């Protein structure tokens, strides 16, 4: 009989303890949810290559971003024209839910500038040794705006290819003997030779096709300027970065800065991804 009061007191303590636990569980979602704690899901990083390259040029950048927990996508850029390439990338972006950081190399900068226009999910644009065009700009015009480019007509092998709807067009490859000097001067010769052998050509008409309304007018942008770039002179990269009010970082790198300077590239992407 004497044990019942003690049993009752014990039960009261258990009930009180359970009440505290339940109150704690109820409180956690309000203060521990992503919106309540300030933690947000990492944006998807979309990496867009330019002409004379392919998505594998982002390989080291992809690995490093994935190790940091970022979802990454590096789609193939068709390299068939400003309007067509931008429409294709816009369709890819339309399949991604949540925030996006859009990164472009070289001519890929033109594509991201057009594809992101009007897409509320794109939170940042990152240009890596890239063209950052304004409305009406062309790749050919920006490339020669300042002296220093080594990519002229004589540096290209131009080949005919059939169009899907009939007729033909022409695409350009950088001549293998000139590829390292123009494109990848800070890479070992064997690696540059591999890039030359696997390069993806672009339709030559892309050089003269005007860019549209730039997404950088409404989306914050970052630029990695390659000081030793023999395709887009560093002076042109600085001009375009300043015009777009981009946050600019300079590195001693060739045109393939994402390959020779992956750490600097990833740091800039992460800076853009975490910017508030």
N, C-alpha and C positions, 0 to 999 in steps of 0.2 A: 504494500500500500504506500509506503514512504517513497517508493521510486517514481510514482506517477507525477508528482509536482516537478521532479527533475526532468522527466520525459517531456512534460508539457513545455517547460522552459526551453528544452533543447529544440523542440519543434518550432517554437517561436523564433529562435535564433536562425534555424534553417530557412523559414519563410522570409525573415528579414533579409537574409543573405541572398536568397533568390530574387527578391525585389530589387536589390541593388544591382545584381547582374542584369536583370531585365531592363532597368533604367539605363544602364551603361550601353547595352546593345542597341537600345532605341536611339541613344545619343550619338553613337558612332557614325551612322550614315550621314548625319547632318554636318558633323565636323570633320569626318574623315573621307568624304567623297571627293572626287577630283575637283568639283566646282567649289566645295567648301574649304579645301586645304590649299588650293592654289596649284595643285598638281594637274597637268593637262597631258593628254596623250601626245606622244611624239608625232610630228607631221610625217607624212610620206614624202620621201625625197625622190624626185623624178629627175634623172640625169639624161641629157640629150646631147648626143655627139654631133659633130659637124661633118663637113666634106672631107674626103680622104682618110676617114677613120670609121670605126664602128663602135658598137656598145662595149666591146671588150676593152676599149681604151679607158674605161672607168673602173676596171676590175679592182685595183687596189683601193680606190675610193669607196667602192661598194663594200668591200670586206671590212674596212675600218668603220664605216657608218653602221653596218650591221652589228659589229661588236659593241657599238655604243647604244644599240637597241632601236635603231631607226629602221622602219620599213623602207625598202628601196626598190625602185623600178627604173630600168635603163632600156627603154624601148628602141627599136630600130627606126632611125630617121630615113624616110624614103629617098630624100635628096633628089626630088623631081620638080621642085619649084616652090617659091615662097608660099603661095596660096595653098597649094596641095599639101605641102609638108606641115604647115600650120594647122590646117583643118584636120589632118590625121592626128597630130599631137593633141589638139583640142578634144577629139573623140576619145583618146586614151584618158585624158584628164577627167572626162565625163564619167568614167567608170570607177573613179576613186572617191570614196566618201571620206569626209574629214579634211583637215588642213593639209596643204601641199607646199613644199619648198621646191621650186622649179629651177634647175641648173642647166646652163647651156655652155658648150664649148664652141668657139669659132663661129661658123655659120649657124650652129645650134642656138646662138644668142639671138639671131634673127627669128628663128622659129619660136622660141619661148616668148619673145616680145610680142608676137602676134597671137599665139595660141592662148595666152593667159588673159587677154583683154576680155573683160566682162565676166571672168570666172571668180566668184567670191571665195572659193576654196583656196586659191593661190595666195598665200600670205607673204611670200618673199620670192624675189628673183635673184639668182646668183649667176654672174657671168665670169667664165674662166677663160682668159685670153680670147675674148669673144667680141663679136660685133654687138653693139648696143644701139640699134638704129632708131631714128626718129621717123615720123611719117614722111614718106617720099624718098627716104634714103635707099641706096642700093649697095650691095656688097662691093661691087666694083668701084663705086665712087668712094666709099669709106676706106677701102684698102689703099687707095692712092692719094688720099687727102693729105697725108704727110709722107715725106720720103722715107724709104727704107725697106719696102717690101721686095722680096726676091721672087714672088710668084707672079710672073708675067706669062704671056701667051707662049713664049718659047720654052717655058718650064713644063708645059702640059703635053701629054699624049691625048689627042682627041679621037674618040672612036664613035662610030655610028651604032645606034640601037633602035629596035622597032618600038613604036608606040602601040598601046593596047587597042586603040581605036583605028589603027591604020596610020601609015606614014612612018617617018623616022625622026629622031632627034639625035643630039650628040652629047656625050659625056666626057669629062676630063679627068685624067689621072696625073698626079705629079710624077715626072720621070724618075725612075728608080735611082739614077745616078745623082740626082739633085735633091732627093727626098730628105735625106738627113740634114743637109745644110738649111733647107727651107723650113722643115717641119719639126725636126727632132734633134737639134744639134747638141743637146746635153745628155742624150742617151748613148749607150754603147753602140758601136757600129752594127753588131749583129742584131740587136733589138730594133734599131732603126730600119734595118733591111727587112726584118719580119713585118714591121708596120707597112713598109712600102709594098711588100708582096701581097698584103691582105687589105690594102686600102679600098674603100668604097668610093666610086666616082660620083660626081654630081652632074646633073644636067647643066651644060654651060650657059643656058639662057637664064639660069638663076642669078647670075652675076648682075644682070641689068633689070631685074624685077623689083619694083618699089615695095618697101615695107609699109605696113598700115599703121593705124593709130597705136602708139606704144603702150603696153601695159605698165611700164615703169612710171607713167604719169600718176597712177593711182596705187601702185604696189611698191613697197620699199625694195630697194635693190642694193646688191653688193657686187664688187668687181675685184677679181684677182688679175692684176696687171703683170704680164710677163715682160721683163725688161729686155730680154735677149730674143724677142720674137722676130723672126725674119719673114713672117707672113702678114701679120697685122702689126705694124710698127707701134712701139710703146707709146709714142706721142699720140697716135690715133686712139689707143686704148684710154689714155688719160683724158683726152678731149671728150670721148663718149661717156666716160664715167662722171666727169664733172657736169656735163649737160644733163645727165639723168639723176644728178644729186645722189650718186651711189656712194656707199661706204667702200673706199678703195684700199686695197693692200697690194704692195708691190713685192715681187720675188725675182731673183735671178734665175730665169727659166726660159726655155725655148717655147715654141708654140704649144707643145703638149705639156703644159704645166701640171695638168692633173696626173700625168704619169711620172714626171721627174720630181714633182713637189706634192705628193699626195697628202702629207701632213698639213701643209699650208692650205690646200684645197679643202680638206675635211674641216679644219678649224674655221674657215670662212663659212662653210655650209652650216656648221653647228651654231656659229654666231647668228646667222640669219634665222635658223630654226628656233633659237631660244630668245630672240629679240621680242620685247614687249612694248 
